[in-house]
Amino acid sequence: IMFLLRLSPLFPFNVLNYLAGTTAISLKHYAISLLGIIPGTVLYVYLGAASSDLASAGKEGKTVRTIFLVVGAIAGFAGVIWASKVARKELDKINNFDAGLG
């Protein structure tokens, strides 16, 4: 569950860290859940690099590079949104199963 929560950009990492500290989650499962922050981190790094390149590309007039950077940013956002939807569906399945509905 922690891994799926880490995939969702709706939950701040600080809140999840405190939540994990108040539960009986094992160190192994907590460490595995940290892999869930990789997609968001990659997106943030890409957006930072893309915005830097876009700022310098305007001076040099590299239109093709700008188009690729914008398309990459859109694809990155689409990937994070898709991962969030998948995580939400899985969390809903878990919640429904725990409530005896599934």
DSSP file (Angstrom, degrees, kcal/mol; ACC not computed):
  #  RESIDUE AA STRUCTURE BP1 BP2  ACC     N-H-->O    O-->H-N    N-H-->O    O-->H-N    TCO  KAPPA ALPHA  PHI   PSI    X-CA   Y-CA   Z-CA
    1    1 A I     >        0   0    0      0, 0.0     4,-2.4     0, 0.0     5,-0.2   0.000 360.0 360.0 360.0 -40.1    0.0    0.0    0.0
    2    2 A M  H  >  +     0   0    0      1,-0.2     4,-2.2     2,-0.2     5,-0.1   0.888 360.0  53.8 -61.2 -38.4    2.9    2.4    0.8
    3    3 A F  H  > S+     0   0    0      1,-0.2     4,-1.4     2,-0.2    -1,-0.2   0.926 109.9  46.9 -61.1 -44.7    4.3    1.9   -2.7
    4    4 A L  H  > S+     0   0    0      1,-0.2     4,-1.0     2,-0.2    -1,-0.2   0.875 110.9  51.9 -66.0 -37.2    1.0    2.8   -4.3
    5    5 A L  H  < S+     0   0    0     -4,-2.4     6,-0.4     1,-0.2     3,-0.3   0.867 106.3  54.6 -66.3 -34.8    0.7    5.9   -2.0
    6    6 A R  H  < S+     0   0    0     -4,-2.2    -1,-0.2     1,-0.2    -2,-0.2   0.825 102.9  57.3 -67.5 -30.4    4.2    7.0   -3.0
    7    7 A L  H  < S+     0   0    0     -4,-1.4    -1,-0.2    -5,-0.1    -2,-0.2   0.813  91.4  83.7 -68.7 -29.0    3.1    6.8   -6.7
    8    8 A S    ><  -     0   0    0     -4,-1.0     3,-0.9    -3,-0.3    73,-0.1  -0.620  66.8-155.5 -80.7 126.6    0.3    9.3   -6.1
    9    9 A P  T 3  S+     0   0    0      0, 0.0    -1,-0.1     0, 0.0     4,-0.1   0.504  84.3  79.5 -76.9  -1.6    1.3   12.9   -6.2
   10   10 A L  T 3  S+     0   0    0     -5,-0.1    -5,-0.0     1,-0.1    -3,-0.0   0.747  82.4  68.1 -77.1 -23.3   -1.7   13.8   -4.1
   11   11 A F  S <  S-     0   0    0     -3,-0.9    -1,-0.1    -6,-0.4     2,-0.1  -0.868  84.5-129.9-102.6 120.5    0.0   12.7   -0.8
   12   12 A P     >  -     0   0    0      0, 0.0     4,-1.9     0, 0.0     3,-0.3  -0.391  17.2-126.7 -65.2 143.8    3.0   14.8    0.4
   13   13 A F  H  > S+     0   0    0      1,-0.2     4,-2.5     2,-0.2     5,-0.2   0.847 107.4  58.3 -62.4 -35.2    6.0   12.6    1.3
   14   14 A N  H  > S+     0   0    0      1,-0.2     4,-2.2     2,-0.2    -1,-0.2   0.914 106.3  48.4 -62.2 -41.3    6.3   14.1    4.8
   15   15 A V  H  > S+     0   0    0     -3,-0.3     4,-2.6     1,-0.2    -1,-0.2   0.920 111.9  49.4 -64.2 -43.5    2.8   13.0    5.6
   16   16 A L  H  X S+     0   0    0     -4,-1.9     4,-2.6     1,-0.2    -2,-0.2   0.877 109.3  52.5 -64.2 -36.9    3.5    9.5    4.3
   17   17 A N  H  X S+     0   0    0     -4,-2.5     4,-1.7     2,-0.2    -1,-0.2   0.924 111.9  44.8 -65.1 -43.6    6.7    9.3    6.3
   18   18 A Y  H  X S+     0   0    0     -4,-2.2     4,-1.2     2,-0.2    -2,-0.2   0.902 112.8  52.3 -65.7 -40.0    4.9   10.3    9.5
   19   19 A L  H >X S+     0   0    0     -4,-2.6     4,-0.6     1,-0.2     3,-0.6   0.919 109.0  49.3 -61.0 -44.5    2.1    7.8    8.7
   20   20 A A  H >< S+     0   0    0     -4,-2.6     3,-0.7     1,-0.2     5,-0.5   0.850 107.7  56.0 -64.2 -33.5    4.7    5.0    8.1
   21   21 A G  H 3< S+     0   0    0     -4,-1.7    -1,-0.2     1,-0.2    -2,-0.2   0.760 106.7  49.1 -70.3 -24.3    6.2    5.9   11.5
   22   22 A T  H << S+     0   0    0     -4,-1.2    -1,-0.2    -3,-0.6    -2,-0.2   0.502 106.3  67.6 -93.5  -3.9    3.0    5.5   13.3
   23   23 A T  S << S-     0   0    0     -3,-0.7    -3,-0.0    -4,-0.6     0, 0.0  -0.509  91.7-107.6-107.3 178.8    2.2    2.1   11.8
   24   24 A A        +     0   0    0     -2,-0.2     2,-0.1     2,-0.0    -3,-0.1  -0.038  61.4 148.8 -96.3  30.8    3.8   -1.3   12.1
   25   25 A I        -     0   0    0     -5,-0.5     2,-0.1     1,-0.1    -2,-0.0  -0.429  46.5-121.8 -67.8 137.6    5.3   -1.3    8.6
   26   26 A S     >  -     0   0    0     -2,-0.1     4,-2.3     1,-0.1     5,-0.2  -0.369  16.6-115.8 -77.8 159.9    8.6   -3.2    8.5
   27   27 A L  H  > S+     0   0    0      1,-0.2     4,-2.7     2,-0.2     5,-0.2   0.876 115.9  55.9 -61.4 -37.5   11.8   -1.6    7.4
   28   28 A K  H  > S+     0   0    0      2,-0.2     4,-2.1     1,-0.2    -1,-0.2   0.936 110.1  43.4 -61.2 -48.5   11.9   -3.9    4.3
   29   29 A H  H  > S+     0   0    0      2,-0.2     4,-2.1     1,-0.2    -1,-0.2   0.867 113.6  51.9 -68.1 -35.4    8.4   -2.8    3.1
   30   30 A Y  H  X S+     0   0    0     -4,-2.3     4,-1.0     2,-0.2    -2,-0.2   0.928 109.9  49.0 -64.4 -44.0    9.2    0.9    3.8
   31   31 A A  H  < S+     0   0    0     -4,-2.7     3,-0.5     1,-0.2     4,-0.4   0.890 111.1  49.9 -63.6 -39.4   12.5    0.6    1.8
   32   32 A I  H >< S+     0   0    0     -4,-2.1     3,-1.6     1,-0.2     4,-0.3   0.885 104.8  58.7 -65.6 -37.4   10.6   -1.0   -1.1
   33   33 A S  H >< S+     0   0    0     -4,-2.1     3,-1.7     1,-0.3    -1,-0.2   0.756  90.0  72.3 -65.3 -22.6    8.0    1.7   -1.0
   34   34 A L  G >< S+     0   0    0     -4,-1.0     3,-1.5    -3,-0.5    -1,-0.3   0.741  82.2  70.9 -65.4 -20.9   10.7    4.3   -1.6
   35   35 A L  G X  S+     0   0    0     -3,-1.6     3,-1.3    -4,-0.4    -1,-0.3   0.749  84.0  71.8 -64.5 -21.5   10.9    3.0   -5.2
   36   36 A G  G <  S+     0   0    0     -3,-1.7     4,-0.4    -4,-0.3    -1,-0.3   0.654  88.0  61.1 -68.9 -15.3    7.5    4.6   -5.7
   37   37 A I  G <> S+     0   0    0     -3,-1.5     4,-2.2    -4,-0.2    -1,-0.2   0.588  82.2  84.8 -86.5  -8.7    9.1    8.1   -5.6
   38   38 A I  H <> S+     0   0    0     -3,-1.3     4,-2.8    -4,-0.2     5,-0.2   0.925  85.5  51.0 -62.6 -47.5   11.3    7.4   -8.6
   39   39 A P  H  > S+     0   0    0      0, 0.0     4,-2.0     0, 0.0    -1,-0.2   0.920 113.9  44.6 -58.1 -43.2    8.7    8.3  -11.4
   40   40 A G  H  > S+     0   0    0     -4,-0.4     4,-2.4     2,-0.2    -2,-0.2   0.892 113.3  50.7 -66.8 -39.0    7.9   11.7   -9.8
   41   41 A T  H  X S+     0   0    0     -4,-2.2     4,-2.5     2,-0.2     5,-0.2   0.915 109.7  50.1 -64.8 -42.9   11.6   12.5   -9.2
   42   42 A V  H  X S+     0   0    0     -4,-2.8     4,-2.6     1,-0.2    -1,-0.2   0.904 110.8  50.4 -61.7 -40.7   12.4   11.7  -12.8
   43   43 A L  H  X S+     0   0    0     -4,-2.0     4,-2.8    -5,-0.2    -2,-0.2   0.929 110.7  48.3 -63.6 -44.9    9.6   14.0  -13.9
   44   44 A Y  H  X S+     0   0    0     -4,-2.4     4,-2.1     2,-0.2    -2,-0.2   0.902 113.1  47.8 -63.5 -40.7   10.8   16.8  -11.7
   45   45 A V  H  X S+     0   0    0     -4,-2.5     4,-2.5     2,-0.2     5,-0.2   0.921 112.7  49.2 -65.3 -43.1   14.4   16.5  -12.9
   46   46 A Y  H  X S+     0   0    0     -4,-2.6     4,-3.2     1,-0.2     5,-0.2   0.920 110.4  50.3 -62.3 -43.4   13.2   16.3  -16.6
   47   47 A L  H  X S+     0   0    0     -4,-2.8     4,-2.5     1,-0.2    -1,-0.2   0.891 110.8  49.6 -63.7 -38.2   11.1   19.4  -16.1
   48   48 A G  H  X S+     0   0    0     -4,-2.1     4,-1.8     2,-0.2    -1,-0.2   0.928 114.8  43.4 -64.5 -44.8   14.0   21.3  -14.6
   49   49 A A  H  X S+     0   0    0     -4,-2.5     4,-2.5     2,-0.2    -2,-0.2   0.895 114.6  50.8 -66.6 -39.9   16.3   20.3  -17.4
   50   50 A A  H  X S+     0   0    0     -4,-3.2     4,-2.8     1,-0.2    -2,-0.2   0.908 109.5  49.2 -66.2 -41.3   13.7   21.0  -20.0
   51   51 A S  H  X S+     0   0    0     -4,-2.5     4,-1.9    -5,-0.2    -1,-0.2   0.878 111.5  50.1 -67.6 -34.4   12.9   24.5  -18.7
   52   52 A S  H  X S+     0   0    0     -4,-1.8     4,-1.7    -5,-0.2    -2,-0.2   0.925 113.4  45.6 -65.5 -44.1   16.6   25.3  -18.6
   53   53 A D  H  X S+     0   0    0     -4,-2.5     4,-2.5     1,-0.2    -2,-0.2   0.875 111.0  53.3 -66.8 -36.6   17.0   24.1  -22.2
   54   54 A L  H  X S+     0   0    0     -4,-2.8     4,-1.4     1,-0.2    -1,-0.2   0.888 107.0  52.5 -65.9 -36.9   13.9   26.0  -23.3
   55   55 A A  H  < S+     0   0    0     -4,-1.9     4,-0.5     1,-0.2    -1,-0.2   0.900 116.8  38.0 -65.0 -39.8   15.3   29.2  -21.8
   56   56 A S  H  X S+     0   0    0     -4,-1.7     4,-1.2     1,-0.2     3,-0.5   0.767 109.3  62.2 -82.9 -24.8   18.5   28.8  -23.7
   57   57 A A  H  X>S+     0   0    0     -4,-2.5     4,-2.2     1,-0.2     5,-1.2   0.817  93.7  63.8 -70.5 -28.8   16.8   27.5  -26.9
   58   58 A G  H  <5S+     0   0    0     -4,-1.4    -1,-0.2     1,-0.2    -2,-0.2   0.847 103.7  48.0 -62.6 -32.2   14.9   30.7  -27.3
   59   59 A K  H  45S+     0   0    0     -3,-0.5    -1,-0.2    -4,-0.5    -2,-0.2   0.841 118.3  39.1 -74.7 -34.3   18.2   32.5  -27.8
   60   60 A E  H  <5S-     0   0    0     -4,-1.2    -2,-0.2     2,-0.1    -1,-0.2   0.616 103.2-128.1 -94.6 -13.1   19.5   30.1  -30.3
   61   61 A G  T  <5 +     0   0    0     -4,-2.2     2,-1.3     1,-0.2     3,-0.2   0.851  45.4 161.8  73.1  35.8   16.2   29.4  -32.1
   62   62 A K     >< +     0   0    0     -5,-1.2     4,-1.7     1,-0.2    -1,-0.2  -0.697   5.5 170.1 -92.1  89.2   16.3   25.6  -31.9
   63   63 A T  H  > S+     0   0    0     -2,-1.3     4,-2.4     1,-0.2    -1,-0.2   0.882  72.2  53.7 -69.9 -40.2   12.6   24.9  -32.6
   64   64 A V  H  > S+     0   0    0      1,-0.2     4,-2.4     2,-0.2    -1,-0.2   0.916 109.3  49.3 -63.1 -42.8   12.9   21.1  -33.0
   65   65 A R  H  > S+     0   0    0      1,-0.2     4,-2.3     2,-0.2    -1,-0.2   0.907 110.4  51.0 -62.6 -41.5   14.6   20.8  -29.7
   66   66 A T  H  X S+     0   0    0     -4,-1.7     4,-2.4     2,-0.2    -2,-0.2   0.908 109.1  51.0 -62.4 -42.3   11.9   22.9  -28.0
   67   67 A I  H  X S+     0   0    0     -4,-2.4     4,-2.6     1,-0.2     5,-0.2   0.926 110.6  48.7 -62.4 -44.9    9.2   20.7  -29.6
   68   68 A F  H  X S+     0   0    0     -4,-2.4     4,-2.3     1,-0.2    -1,-0.2   0.890 111.3  50.1 -63.0 -39.0   10.9   17.6  -28.3
   69   69 A L  H  X S+     0   0    0     -4,-2.3     4,-2.1     2,-0.2    -1,-0.2   0.906 112.2  46.6 -66.0 -41.3   11.2   19.0  -24.8
   70   70 A V  H  X S+     0   0    0     -4,-2.4     4,-2.4     2,-0.2    -2,-0.2   0.921 113.1  48.8 -67.7 -43.3    7.6   20.1  -24.7
   71   71 A V  H  X S+     0   0    0     -4,-2.6     4,-2.5     1,-0.2    -2,-0.2   0.898 111.0  51.5 -62.7 -39.9    6.4   16.7  -25.9
   72   72 A G  H  X S+     0   0    0     -4,-2.3     4,-2.3    -5,-0.2    -1,-0.2   0.895 109.2  49.7 -63.3 -40.4    8.6   15.0  -23.4
   73   73 A A  H  X S+     0   0    0     -4,-2.1     4,-2.4     2,-0.2    -2,-0.2   0.910 111.1  49.0 -65.1 -42.0    7.1   17.1  -20.6
   74   74 A I  H  X S+     0   0    0     -4,-2.4     4,-2.5     1,-0.2    -2,-0.2   0.916 111.6  49.6 -63.2 -42.7    3.6   16.3  -21.7
   75   75 A A  H  X S+     0   0    0     -4,-2.5     4,-2.3     2,-0.2    -2,-0.2   0.887 109.8  52.1 -63.6 -38.5    4.5   12.6  -21.8
   76   76 A G  H  X S+     0   0    0     -4,-2.3     4,-2.1     2,-0.2    -2,-0.2   0.927 110.6  46.5 -63.6 -45.4    6.0   12.8  -18.3
   77   77 A F  H  X S+     0   0    0     -4,-2.4     4,-2.5     1,-0.2    -2,-0.2   0.911 111.5  52.4 -62.6 -41.5    2.8   14.4  -16.9
   78   78 A A  H  X S+     0   0    0     -4,-2.5     4,-2.5     1,-0.2    -2,-0.2   0.897 108.8  51.0 -61.6 -39.4    0.7   11.8  -18.7
   79   79 A G  H  X S+     0   0    0     -4,-2.3     4,-2.5     2,-0.2    -1,-0.2   0.904 110.9  46.9 -64.7 -41.9    2.8    9.0  -17.1
   80   80 A V  H  X S+     0   0    0     -4,-2.1     4,-2.1     2,-0.2    -2,-0.2   0.900 113.2  49.1 -67.5 -40.2    2.4   10.4  -13.6
   81   81 A I  H  X S+     0   0    0     -4,-2.5     4,-2.1     2,-0.2    -2,-0.2   0.916 112.1  48.8 -64.5 -42.4   -1.3   10.9  -14.1
   82   82 A W  H  X S+     0   0    0     -4,-2.5     4,-2.4     1,-0.2    -2,-0.2   0.925 111.0  49.6 -62.8 -45.1   -1.6    7.3  -15.4
   83   83 A A  H  X S+     0   0    0     -4,-2.5     4,-2.5     1,-0.2    -1,-0.2   0.878 109.9  52.4 -62.4 -37.2    0.4    5.9  -12.5
   84   84 A S  H  X S+     0   0    0     -4,-2.1     4,-2.5     2,-0.2    -1,-0.2   0.905 109.5  48.4 -65.0 -41.2   -1.8    7.9  -10.1
   85   85 A K  H  X S+     0   0    0     -4,-2.1     4,-2.4     2,-0.2    -2,-0.2   0.911 112.3  48.3 -66.3 -41.6   -5.0    6.4  -11.6
   86   86 A V  H  X S+     0   0    0     -4,-2.4     4,-2.3     2,-0.2    -2,-0.2   0.922 112.7  48.7 -63.5 -43.6   -3.6    2.9  -11.4
   87   87 A A  H  X S+     0   0    0     -4,-2.5     4,-2.6     1,-0.2    -2,-0.2   0.910 110.7  50.5 -62.9 -42.1   -2.5    3.4   -7.8
   88   88 A R  H  X S+     0   0    0     -4,-2.5     4,-2.4     2,-0.2    -1,-0.2   0.908 109.8  50.3 -63.9 -41.5   -5.9    4.8   -6.9
   89   89 A K  H  X S+     0   0    0     -4,-2.4     4,-2.3     2,-0.2    -1,-0.2   0.928 112.4  47.1 -61.6 -44.3   -7.7    1.8   -8.5
   90   90 A E  H  X S+     0   0    0     -4,-2.3     4,-2.3     1,-0.2    -2,-0.2   0.901 111.8  49.8 -65.6 -40.2   -5.5   -0.7   -6.7
   91   91 A L  H  X S+     0   0    0     -4,-2.6     4,-2.6     2,-0.2    -1,-0.2   0.884 109.9  51.5 -65.3 -37.3   -6.0    1.2   -3.4
   92   92 A D  H  X S+     0   0    0     -4,-2.4     4,-2.7     2,-0.2    -2,-0.2   0.895 109.1  51.0 -64.5 -39.7   -9.8    1.1   -4.0
   93   93 A K  H  X S+     0   0    0     -4,-2.3     4,-2.3     2,-0.2    -2,-0.2   0.919 111.8  47.2 -62.0 -43.0   -9.7   -2.6   -4.6
   94   94 A I  H  X S+     0   0    0     -4,-2.3     4,-2.6     2,-0.2    -2,-0.2   0.918 113.4  47.9 -64.8 -43.2   -7.7   -3.1   -1.3
   95   95 A N  H  X S+     0   0    0     -4,-2.6     4,-1.8     1,-0.2    -2,-0.2   0.902 112.7  48.3 -65.0 -41.3  -10.2   -0.9    0.6
   96   96 A N  H  <>S+     0   0    0     -4,-2.7     5,-3.0     2,-0.2     6,-1.1   0.881 112.3  49.3 -66.3 -38.1  -13.2   -2.7   -0.9
   97   97 A F  H ><5S+     0   0    0     -4,-2.3     3,-1.1     4,-0.2    -2,-0.2   0.921 111.3  49.1 -66.6 -43.5  -11.7   -6.1    0.0
   98   98 A D  H 3<5S+     0   0    0     -4,-2.6    -1,-0.2     1,-0.3    -2,-0.2   0.828 109.8  52.0 -64.6 -31.6  -10.9   -5.0    3.5
   99   99 A A  T 3<5S-     0   0    0     -4,-1.8    -1,-0.3    -5,-0.2    -2,-0.2   0.506 119.3-110.9 -82.8  -3.9  -14.4   -3.7    3.9
  100  100 A G  T < 5S+     0   0    0     -3,-1.1    -3,-0.2    -4,-0.4    -2,-0.1   0.641  90.6 111.0  85.1  14.8  -15.8   -7.0    2.7
  101  101 A L      <       0   0    0     -5,-3.0    -4,-0.2    -6,-0.2    -5,-0.1   0.645 360.0 360.0 -93.5 -16.3  -17.2   -5.6   -0.5
  102  102 A G              0   0    0     -6,-1.1    -5,-0.2    -9,-0.1    -1,-0.1   0.430 360.0 360.0-111.7 360.0  -14.8   -7.4   -2.9
